[in-house]
Amino acid sequence: QVQLVESGGGLVQAGGSLRLSCAASISIFSINTMDWYRQGPGMQRELVAAITRGGTTNYADSVKGRFTLSRDNAKNTVYLQMSSLKPEDTAVYYCHCRFARLENWGQGTQVTVSS
């Protein structure tokens, strides 16, 4: 099992920026894909962004051009840089990966964007 620890959430005004971090307990080079999901109030959990071992990224249409996902293999950490934040980005953000046929989730970090 992989332990994932998120940090960096908080309260920000619309148009502002935040950077979320997800630190893994194992070498992330051994993980094919690492993802960020979010779950807003009364909403289903949705995929926000994903990054492969090789660095290929994919984003939900709602965040394209505003969010950037990157990884630092030396620190076993992935980063989600969020810019031009909107109130509809308010959610709990979860780091996720699938490893050894197990789904691994972090505890979540709250992001609140005020209008």
C-alpha positions as CSV (number, residue, x, y, z in Angstrom):
1,Q,0.0,0.0,0.0
2,V,1.1,3.5,-0.8
3,Q,0.7,6.3,1.7
4,L,-0.2,9.6,0.0
5,V,-0.1,12.9,2.0
6,E,-1.6,16.0,0.5
7,S,-0.8,19.6,1.5
8,G,-1.3,23.1,0.3
9,G,-5.0,23.6,0.4
10,G,-6.6,26.7,1.8
11,L,-8.8,29.7,1.3
12,V,-8.1,31.9,-1.7
13,Q,-10.0,34.7,-3.6
14,A,-11.2,34.1,-7.1
15,G,-8.4,34.7,-9.6
16,G,-5.8,33.6,-7.1
17,S,-3.4,30.6,-7.0
18,L,-2.6,27.7,-4.9
19,R,-0.1,24.8,-5.2
20,L,-1.1,21.4,-3.9
21,S,1.5,18.8,-3.0
22,C,1.2,15.0,-2.8
23,A,4.1,13.2,-1.1
24,A,4.2,9.4,-1.7
25,S,5.7,6.8,0.7
26,I,7.5,5.0,-2.2
27,S,9.4,6.0,-5.2
28,I,6.9,7.5,-7.6
29,F,9.0,6.3,-10.5
30,S,7.5,2.9,-9.8
31,I,4.0,4.3,-10.2
32,N,2.6,4.4,-13.7
33,T,0.2,7.3,-13.2
34,M,-0.6,9.6,-10.4
35,D,-3.8,11.6,-10.3
36,W,-5.6,14.4,-8.6
37,Y,-9.4,14.1,-8.0
38,R,-11.8,16.5,-6.4
39,Q,-15.1,16.4,-4.8
40,G,-17.2,19.5,-4.4
41,P,-20.2,19.9,-2.1
42,G,-23.0,17.6,-3.3
43,M,-20.9,16.5,-6.2
44,Q,-19.4,13.2,-7.3
45,R,-15.6,12.8,-7.2
46,E,-14.1,13.8,-10.5
47,L,-10.7,13.4,-12.1
48,V,-8.9,16.7,-12.4
49,A,-5.5,15.8,-13.8
50,A,-3.2,12.9,-14.3
51,I,0.5,12.5,-14.9
52,T,2.3,9.4,-16.2
53,R,5.7,8.1,-15.2
54,G,7.1,9.6,-18.4
55,G,5.6,13.0,-17.6
56,T,2.6,13.0,-20.0
57,T,-0.3,15.0,-18.5
58,N,-4.0,15.0,-19.0
59,Y,-6.5,17.5,-17.6
60,A,-10.2,17.8,-17.2
61,D,-11.7,20.4,-19.7
62,S,-12.8,22.5,-16.8
63,V,-9.2,23.1,-15.6
64,K,-7.2,23.1,-18.9
65,G,-5.0,26.2,-19.2
66,R,-5.4,27.0,-15.5
67,F,-3.9,23.9,-13.7
68,T,-0.5,22.4,-14.2
69,L,0.5,19.0,-12.9
70,S,4.2,18.1,-12.4
71,R,6.3,15.5,-10.6
72,D,9.6,15.5,-8.8
73,N,10.8,11.9,-8.8
74,A,13.7,12.8,-6.4
75,K,11.2,14.0,-3.8
76,N,8.5,11.4,-4.5
77,T,6.1,14.3,-4.9
78,V,3.6,15.5,-7.4
79,Y,2.4,19.1,-7.6
80,L,-0.8,20.6,-8.8
81,Q,-0.3,24.3,-9.5
82,M,-3.8,25.9,-9.7
83,S,-4.1,29.4,-11.1
84,S,-7.1,31.7,-12.1
85,L,-9.1,29.9,-9.5
86,K,-12.9,30.1,-9.6
87,P,-15.5,29.5,-6.9
88,E,-16.5,26.3,-8.8
89,D,-13.1,24.9,-8.0
90,T,-14.0,24.7,-4.4
91,A,-13.7,21.1,-3.3
92,V,-11.7,18.6,-1.4
93,Y,-8.8,17.6,-3.5
94,Y,-7.5,14.0,-3.3
95,C,-4.2,12.5,-4.6
96,H,-4.6,9.0,-6.0
97,C,-2.6,6.2,-7.6
98,R,-3.1,2.6,-8.5
99,F,-0.2,0.4,-7.4
100,A,0.1,-3.4,-7.1
101,R,-3.6,-3.6,-8.0
102,L,-4.6,-1.5,-5.1
103,E,-6.3,1.9,-5.1
104,N,-4.4,4.4,-2.9
105,W,-5.9,7.7,-1.8
106,G,-4.7,10.5,0.3
107,Q,-6.7,12.1,3.1
108,G,-7.7,15.1,1.0
109,T,-7.0,18.8,1.3
110,Q,-9.7,21.4,1.2
111,V,-9.6,24.2,-1.4
112,T,-12.1,27.0,-1.0
113,V,-12.3,29.8,-3.5
114,S,-14.3,32.9,-2.5
115,S,-16.0,35.1,-5.0
